[in-house]
Amino acid sequence: MDRKSFIKSFGALSALSLISMRLRDIENLAQTFARTERTPVLFVGHGNPMNAIEDNVHSRAWKEVAKDLHPQLILCISAHWESRGTYITGDAHPKTIHDFGGFPQALFDANYPTPGSPETATLIQQQIQEPEVHLTDRWGLDHGTWSVLLQMFPSADIPVLQMSMDRTLSPAQMYQLGKQLAFLRSRGVLIMGSGNIVHNLGMVRWGDDPEPYDWAVEFDNKVKELIDRRDHAALIRYRDLGRAAQLSVPTPDHYLPLLYTLGLQEKAEEVYYFNETMAFGSGSMRSFVIT
């Protein structure tokens, strides 16, 4: 299903969106999560969909990071699901969405048959106060989610939920929504933002190892500097960061997952980077773990 068809289908959502639970039921459901130490938060530059099936420097780094992550459930905010309203997948078996074209058949044959968790989706729906969260079975796992998880957790046995990015929210509101998800971290839930800090497909340079644009390197380094300084306010106002920001973020979709993840950073937590490389000249693969 393409994005336009999905948006039109909102008026015909299944009975999932009608689920309601009494406070006692929510408390009982919360007890089904094993208490854990605070789970790390992950931001991944997912880049080319072929990273899902290729053995390269990026996919190897994903696998290496996964060795230290032992989530009971994964919640992903992907650059590839924008909506009007905030939605979360509520079906027991989310489908693998091949939301791209022009790639080898092997990529379309790839599948990530992980379970979902309608119960957890309902818990999140009830816990988030603002904005209202809607459940849906009209989406699934797009390549911003499954292309990374296929390399990180190839057994596909960890339940996965995906949350949409509500285009009616401001960047500051998205950051605040990330903060509201913090309760999941003590329940073994890995929250992952998937996008790219720099993402300008209109200025791609082809080749095996193309030289990155100066403005792409400048903005990628600037974002790292601001993350290290914990200047989240400046990152929320990324449009004010000059020409390099305008070229690096011509559309906000791949940048905004970063704000959900930064909203989850606690005062004493550090950021550990990996995949600090540029791709196709106009993209950043910079990724990090907050722990």
TAJO-V715123 format. One record per residue. N is the residue number from 1. RES is the residue in one letter. PSI is psi in whole degrees, -180 to 180 (NA if undefined). OMEGA is omega in degrees with one decimal (999 if undefined). D_LAST is the distance of its C-alpha to the last C-alpha in Angstrom with 1 decimal. Layout:
n=N res=RES psi=PSI omega=OMEGA d_last=D_LAST
n=N res=RES psi=PSI omega=OMEGA d_last=D_LAST
This chain:
n=1 res=M psi=130 omega=177.1 d_last=36.1
n=2 res=D psi=173 omega=-172.9 d_last=35.7
n=3 res=R psi=-39 omega=-179.2 d_last=33.8
n=4 res=K psi=-42 omega=178.7 d_last=37.1
n=5 res=S psi=-38 omega=179.8 d_last=38.4
n=6 res=F psi=-45 omega=-178.7 d_last=35.2
n=7 res=I psi=-41 omega=179.6 d_last=35.5
n=8 res=K psi=-25 omega=-176.1 d_last=39.1
n=9 res=S psi=-6 omega=-176.4 d_last=38.3
n=10 res=F psi=-34 omega=-178.5 d_last=36.4
n=11 res=G psi=-11 omega=-178.6 d_last=39.7
n=12 res=A psi=37 omega=-179.8 d_last=40.2
n=13 res=L psi=151 omega=-179.7 d_last=37.0
n=14 res=S psi=179 omega=-178.6 d_last=37.4
n=15 res=A psi=-9 omega=177.9 d_last=37.6
n=16 res=L psi=-38 omega=-177.2 d_last=33.8
n=17 res=S psi=-10 omega=-179.2 d_last=33.6
n=18 res=L psi=-1 omega=-178.0 d_last=36.1
n=19 res=I psi=133 omega=172.2 d_last=34.0
n=20 res=S psi=152 omega=-177.6 d_last=33.6
n=21 res=M psi=140 omega=174.1 d_last=32.5
n=22 res=R psi=157 omega=-178.5 d_last=33.5
n=23 res=L psi=-40 omega=179.3 d_last=31.1
n=24 res=R psi=-39 omega=179.4 d_last=31.9
n=25 res=D psi=-41 omega=178.8 d_last=31.1
n=26 res=I psi=-44 omega=179.8 d_last=27.7
n=27 res=E psi=-39 omega=178.5 d_last=27.0
n=28 res=N psi=-42 omega=179.7 d_last=28.4
n=29 res=L psi=-41 omega=-179.6 d_last=26.2
n=30 res=A psi=-32 omega=-179.4 d_last=23.0
n=31 res=Q psi=-16 omega=179.8 d_last=24.1
n=32 res=T psi=-17 omega=174.5 d_last=24.1
n=33 res=F psi=131 omega=173.8 d_last=20.3
n=34 res=A psi=133 omega=176.4 d_last=19.2
n=35 res=R psi=138 omega=-178.2 d_last=16.9
n=36 res=T psi=169 omega=164.9 d_last=13.6
n=37 res=E psi=162 omega=-177.4 d_last=10.6
n=38 res=R psi=120 omega=-177.7 d_last=8.1
n=39 res=T psi=139 omega=176.4 d_last=7.5
n=40 res=P psi=165 omega=174.8 d_last=4.8
n=41 res=V psi=145 omega=-173.4 d_last=6.8
n=42 res=L psi=134 omega=165.8 d_last=9.0
n=43 res=F psi=129 omega=-176.8 d_last=11.7
n=44 res=V psi=129 omega=166.3 d_last=14.6
n=45 res=G psi=108 omega=-170.8 d_last=17.8
n=46 res=H psi=-28 omega=172.7 d_last=20.2
n=47 res=G psi=-143 omega=-176.9 d_last=23.4
n=48 res=N psi=131 omega=177.0 d_last=26.6
n=49 res=P psi=-25 omega=179.9 d_last=27.0
n=50 res=M psi=-17 omega=175.1 d_last=28.5
n=51 res=N psi=-19 omega=179.4 d_last=25.0
n=52 res=A psi=-32 omega=-173.3 d_last=25.1
n=53 res=I psi=-4 omega=-179.8 d_last=27.9
n=54 res=E psi=150 omega=171.1 d_last=27.9
n=55 res=D psi=101 omega=-178.5 d_last=26.7
n=56 res=N psi=-177 omega=-175.4 d_last=25.5
n=57 res=V psi=-33 omega=-178.0 d_last=22.8
n=58 res=H psi=-47 omega=-178.9 d_last=20.6
n=59 res=S psi=-33 omega=177.6 d_last=21.1
n=60 res=R psi=-37 omega=177.5 d_last=20.6
n=61 res=A psi=-39 omega=176.7 d_last=17.2
n=62 res=W psi=-45 omega=-179.8 d_last=16.2
n=63 res=K psi=-40 omega=-178.6 d_last=17.6
n=64 res=E psi=-43 omega=178.9 d_last=15.9
n=65 res=V psi=-39 omega=-176.7 d_last=12.3
n=66 res=A psi=-24 omega=-179.2 d_last=13.6
n=67 res=K psi=-27 omega=-178.1 d_last=14.6
n=68 res=D psi=6 omega=-179.3 d_last=11.2
n=69 res=L psi=130 omega=-178.0 d_last=10.8
n=70 res=H psi=62 omega=-175.2 d_last=13.3
n=71 res=P psi=152 omega=170.9 d_last=13.6
n=72 res=Q psi=-23 omega=-179.5 d_last=16.7
n=73 res=L psi=155 omega=-179.9 d_last=17.1
n=74 res=I psi=132 omega=173.2 d_last=15.9
n=75 res=L psi=122 omega=-176.3 d_last=16.5
n=76 res=C psi=137 omega=168.5 d_last=17.1
n=77 res=I psi=110 omega=-173.2 d_last=18.3
n=78 res=S psi=146 omega=175.8 d_last=20.5
n=79 res=A psi=-17 omega=-170.6 d_last=22.6
n=80 res=H psi=14 omega=173.3 d_last=25.6
n=81 res=W psi=96 omega=173.8 d_last=26.1
n=82 res=E psi=147 omega=-175.7 d_last=27.5
n=83 res=S psi=170 omega=167.8 d_last=29.7
n=84 res=R psi=107 omega=-167.8 d_last=31.5
n=85 res=G psi=158 omega=179.9 d_last=29.8
n=86 res=T psi=123 omega=-176.9 d_last=26.4
n=87 res=Y psi=154 omega=176.0 d_last=26.8
n=88 res=I psi=141 omega=-179.0 d_last=24.8
n=89 res=T psi=130 omega=-175.7 d_last=26.2
n=90 res=G psi=12 omega=-178.4 d_last=28.0
n=91 res=D psi=159 omega=-175.3 d_last=29.8
n=92 res=A psi=-22 omega=-177.1 d_last=29.5
n=93 res=H psi=80 omega=-178.2 d_last=29.8
n=94 res=P psi=138 omega=-178.0 d_last=28.4
n=95 res=K psi=156 omega=174.8 d_last=30.4
n=96 res=T psi=119 omega=-177.5 d_last=29.2
n=97 res=I psi=123 omega=176.6 d_last=30.2
n=98 res=H psi=80 omega=-172.0 d_last=31.5
n=99 res=D psi=61 omega=-179.3 d_last=31.4
n=100 res=F psi=173 omega=178.3 d_last=32.7
n=101 res=G psi=162 omega=174.9 d_last=36.0
n=102 res=G psi=15 omega=-179.6 d_last=37.6
n=103 res=F psi=166 omega=-179.9 d_last=35.5
n=104 res=P psi=154 omega=-178.6 d_last=36.8
n=105 res=Q psi=-31 omega=-179.3 d_last=37.7
n=106 res=A psi=-32 omega=178.9 d_last=35.2
n=107 res=L psi=-38 omega=177.6 d_last=32.4
n=108 res=F psi=-25 omega=178.0 d_last=34.3
n=109 res=D psi=-18 omega=-179.2 d_last=34.8
n=110 res=A psi=141 omega=-177.6 d_last=31.1
n=111 res=N psi=150 omega=178.2 d_last=30.0
n=112 res=Y psi=84 omega=-171.3 d_last=26.9
n=113 res=P psi=50 omega=-179.7 d_last=28.4
n=114 res=T psi=153 omega=173.1 d_last=25.4
n=115 res=P psi=158 omega=168.4 d_last=26.1
n=116 res=G psi=-163 omega=177.2 d_last=25.2
n=117 res=S psi=84 omega=179.5 d_last=24.8
n=118 res=P psi=-34 omega=-179.1 d_last=27.3
n=119 res=E psi=-44 omega=179.4 d_last=26.6
n=120 res=T psi=-38 omega=176.9 d_last=22.9
n=121 res=A psi=-41 omega=178.4 d_last=24.1
n=122 res=T psi=-40 omega=177.4 d_last=26.6
n=123 res=L psi=-46 omega=178.9 d_last=24.1
n=124 res=I psi=-43 omega=179.0 d_last=22.0
n=125 res=Q psi=-42 omega=-176.6 d_last=25.4
n=126 res=Q psi=-29 omega=-176.5 d_last=26.4
n=127 res=Q psi=-31 omega=-178.3 d_last=23.3
n=128 res=I psi=122 omega=-176.4 d_last=23.0
n=129 res=Q psi=-40 omega=-176.0 d_last=25.6
n=130 res=E psi=123 omega=4.7 d_last=25.9
n=131 res=P psi=174 omega=174.1 d_last=26.5
n=132 res=E psi=136 omega=179.8 d_last=28.4
n=133 res=V psi=133 omega=-179.3 d_last=26.8
n=134 res=H psi=142 omega=173.7 d_last=29.3
n=135 res=L psi=146 omega=178.4 d_last=29.2
n=136 res=T psi=150 omega=170.1 d_last=30.8
n=137 res=D psi=19 omega=-176.5 d_last=32.0
n=138 res=R psi=5 omega=177.4 d_last=33.1
n=139 res=W psi=-144 omega=-178.3 d_last=30.1
n=140 res=G psi=-139 omega=177.2 d_last=27.9
n=141 res=L psi=110 omega=177.9 d_last=25.3
n=142 res=D psi=178 omega=-170.6 d_last=26.0
n=143 res=H psi=-17 omega=173.2 d_last=25.2
n=144 res=G psi=-24 omega=179.1 d_last=22.1
n=145 res=T psi=-60 omega=-168.9 d_last=20.7
n=146 res=W psi=-27 omega=-178.9 d_last=22.8
n=147 res=S psi=-31 omega=178.0 d_last=23.2
n=148 res=V psi=-47 omega=-175.7 d_last=19.5
n=149 res=L psi=-29 omega=177.6 d_last=19.3
n=150 res=L psi=-34 omega=177.4 d_last=22.6
n=151 res=Q psi=-37 omega=-175.6 d_last=21.2
n=152 res=M psi=-46 omega=-176.6 d_last=17.8
n=153 res=F psi=73 omega=-171.6 d_last=19.4
n=154 res=P psi=-19 omega=-179.6 d_last=23.2
n=155 res=S psi=-15 omega=176.6 d_last=24.5
n=156 res=A psi=42 omega=-178.5 d_last=23.8
n=157 res=D psi=5 omega=176.7 d_last=23.6
n=158 res=I psi=126 omega=179.6 d_last=20.5
n=159 res=P psi=141 omega=-177.7 d_last=21.6
n=160 res=V psi=134 omega=171.2 d_last=20.6
n=161 res=L psi=152 omega=173.5 d_last=21.2
n=162 res=Q psi=137 omega=178.3 d_last=21.5
n=163 res=M psi=138 omega=-179.5 d_last=21.7
n=164 res=S psi=161 omega=171.0 d_last=24.0
n=165 res=M psi=118 omega=-176.7 d_last=23.7
n=166 res=D psi=112 omega=-176.3 d_last=26.5
n=167 res=R psi=-8 omega=175.6 d_last=28.5
n=168 res=T psi=-9 omega=178.2 d_last=30.1
n=169 res=L psi=148 omega=173.5 d_last=26.9
n=170 res=S psi=163 omega=174.5 d_last=26.2
n=171 res=P psi=-38 omega=178.8 d_last=22.9
n=172 res=A psi=-37 omega=178.3 d_last=22.3
n=173 res=Q psi=-36 omega=176.0 d_last=22.9
n=174 res=M psi=-41 omega=176.7 d_last=20.6
n=175 res=Y psi=-43 omega=179.3 d_last=17.8
n=176 res=Q psi=-34 omega=175.9 d_last=18.9
n=177 res=L psi=-40 omega=174.5 d_last=19.1
n=178 res=G psi=-44 omega=178.5 d_last=15.4
n=179 res=K psi=-38 omega=-177.5 d_last=14.9
n=180 res=Q psi=-17 omega=179.3 d_last=17.4
n=181 res=L psi=-2 omega=-172.9 d_last=15.4
n=182 res=A psi=-29 omega=-178.3 d_last=12.7
n=183 res=F psi=-24 omega=-179.4 d_last=15.0
n=184 res=L psi=-24 omega=-174.4 d_last=14.3
n=185 res=R psi=-29 omega=177.6 d_last=10.8
n=186 res=S psi=6 omega=178.4 d_last=12.6
n=187 res=R psi=18 omega=175.8 d_last=15.1
n=188 res=G psi=20 omega=-177.9 d_last=13.3
n=189 res=V psi=124 omega=173.8 d_last=13.3
n=190 res=L psi=118 omega=177.2 d_last=11.2
n=191 res=I psi=126 omega=-173.9 d_last=11.8
n=192 res=M psi=126 omega=167.7 d_last=12.7
n=193 res=G psi=137 omega=-176.9 d_last=14.6
n=194 res=S psi=116 omega=179.6 d_last=17.2
n=195 res=G psi=-139 omega=172.6 d_last=19.5
n=196 res=N psi=130 omega=-179.2 d_last=20.2
n=197 res=I psi=-43 omega=173.5 d_last=19.8
n=198 res=V psi=128 omega=-176.9 d_last=23.4
n=199 res=H psi=94 omega=179.0 d_last=25.7
n=200 res=N psi=91 omega=-177.3 d_last=29.5
n=201 res=L psi=-21 omega=179.7 d_last=31.4
n=202 res=G psi=-12 omega=-177.8 d_last=34.7
n=203 res=M psi=31 omega=-179.8 d_last=34.3
n=204 res=V psi=139 omega=170.7 d_last=33.2
n=205 res=R psi=125 omega=-177.2 d_last=34.5
n=206 res=W psi=164 omega=179.8 d_last=35.4
n=207 res=G psi=172 omega=-176.1 d_last=35.6
n=208 res=D psi=-40 omega=-178.2 d_last=33.7
n=209 res=D psi=70 omega=-174.1 d_last=31.8
n=210 res=P psi=149 omega=177.0 d_last=32.8
n=211 res=E psi=128 omega=179.2 d_last=32.4
n=212 res=P psi=151 omega=175.1 d_last=29.9
n=213 res=Y psi=148 omega=178.3 d_last=31.3
n=214 res=D psi=-41 omega=-177.5 d_last=30.8
n=215 res=W psi=-31 omega=178.7 d_last=29.6
n=216 res=A psi=-44 omega=177.5 d_last=26.9
n=217 res=V psi=-41 omega=-179.8 d_last=25.6
n=218 res=E psi=-47 omega=-177.0 d_last=26.0
n=219 res=F psi=-41 omega=177.9 d_last=24.0
n=220 res=D psi=-44 omega=178.8 d_last=21.1
n=221 res=N psi=-36 omega=179.3 d_last=20.9
n=222 res=K psi=-42 omega=178.3 d_last=21.4
n=223 res=V psi=-43 omega=177.3 d_last=18.5
n=224 res=K psi=-45 omega=179.3 d_last=16.2
n=225 res=E psi=-44 omega=-178.5 d_last=17.9
n=226 res=L psi=-36 omega=175.4 d_last=17.4
n=227 res=I psi=-45 omega=-178.8 d_last=13.6
n=228 res=D psi=-31 omega=177.8 d_last=13.4
n=229 res=R psi=-2 omega=-176.3 d_last=15.8
n=230 res=R psi=35 omega=178.5 d_last=14.0
n=231 res=D psi=70 omega=-177.7 d_last=17.4
n=232 res=H psi=-29 omega=179.6 d_last=16.6
n=233 res=A psi=-41 omega=178.9 d_last=20.3
n=234 res=A psi=-36 omega=179.3 d_last=21.5
n=235 res=L psi=-33 omega=175.0 d_last=19.4
n=236 res=I psi=-38 omega=179.2 d_last=20.9
n=237 res=R psi=45 omega=-173.6 d_last=24.3
n=238 res=Y psi=-25 omega=-179.7 d_last=23.9
n=239 res=R psi=-18 omega=-179.7 d_last=27.6
n=240 res=D psi=6 omega=-173.5 d_last=28.5
n=241 res=L psi=13 omega=170.0 d_last=27.0
n=242 res=G psi=-170 omega=-174.0 d_last=30.3
n=243 res=R psi=-39 omega=-179.4 d_last=32.0
n=244 res=A psi=-38 omega=178.1 d_last=29.1
n=245 res=A psi=-41 omega=-178.8 d_last=27.1
n=246 res=Q psi=-38 omega=178.2 d_last=30.2
n=247 res=L psi=-34 omega=-176.8 d_last=30.7
n=248 res=S psi=-27 omega=-178.0 d_last=27.1
n=249 res=V psi=67 omega=179.3 d_last=26.7
n=250 res=P psi=-28 omega=169.9 d_last=30.3
n=251 res=T psi=148 omega=-169.9 d_last=29.0
n=252 res=P psi=-8 omega=-167.5 d_last=25.8
n=253 res=D psi=-43 omega=-176.2 d_last=24.9
n=254 res=H psi=-18 omega=179.2 d_last=22.5
n=255 res=Y psi=-38 omega=-169.5 d_last=20.9
n=256 res=L psi=-32 omega=175.7 d_last=20.3
n=257 res=P psi=-27 omega=176.7 d_last=17.5
n=258 res=L psi=-38 omega=-175.0 d_last=15.3
n=259 res=L psi=-36 omega=176.0 d_last=16.1
n=260 res=Y psi=-43 omega=-177.0 d_last=15.1
n=261 res=T psi=-41 omega=180.0 d_last=11.5
n=262 res=L psi=-30 omega=176.1 d_last=11.5
n=263 res=G psi=-18 omega=-177.9 d_last=13.1
n=264 res=L psi=-5 omega=-176.7 d_last=10.1
n=265 res=Q psi=126 omega=175.2 d_last=8.0
n=266 res=E psi=162 omega=-172.9 d_last=8.6
n=267 res=K psi=-40 omega=-173.9 d_last=10.5
n=268 res=A psi=1 omega=-174.0 d_last=8.7
n=269 res=E psi=147 omega=179.4 d_last=5.3
n=270 res=E psi=164 omega=178.5 d_last=5.7
n=271 res=V psi=129 omega=179.0 d_last=6.6
n=272 res=Y psi=121 omega=-172.8 d_last=7.9
n=273 res=Y psi=152 omega=169.0 d_last=11.2
n=274 res=F psi=169 omega=-176.4 d_last=13.6
n=275 res=N psi=48 omega=-178.7 d_last=17.1
n=276 res=E psi=60 omega=-175.9 d_last=17.9
n=277 res=T psi=162 omega=173.3 d_last=21.5
n=278 res=M psi=148 omega=180.0 d_last=24.1
n=279 res=A psi=149 omega=178.7 d_last=26.1
n=280 res=F psi=29 omega=173.4 d_last=29.7
n=281 res=G psi=-36 omega=-173.3 d_last=30.0
n=282 res=S psi=28 omega=179.2 d_last=28.7
n=283 res=G psi=150 omega=178.0 d_last=25.3
n=284 res=S psi=132 omega=176.0 d_last=21.8
n=285 res=M psi=7 omega=-176.8 d_last=19.6
n=286 res=R psi=130 omega=-179.3 d_last=16.6
n=287 res=S psi=160 omega=179.7 d_last=13.4
n=288 res=F psi=160 omega=174.3 d_last=9.7
n=289 res=V psi=134 omega=172.4 d_last=6.3
n=290 res=I psi=122 omega=-178.6 d_last=3.8
n=291 res=T psi=NA omega=999 d_last=0.0
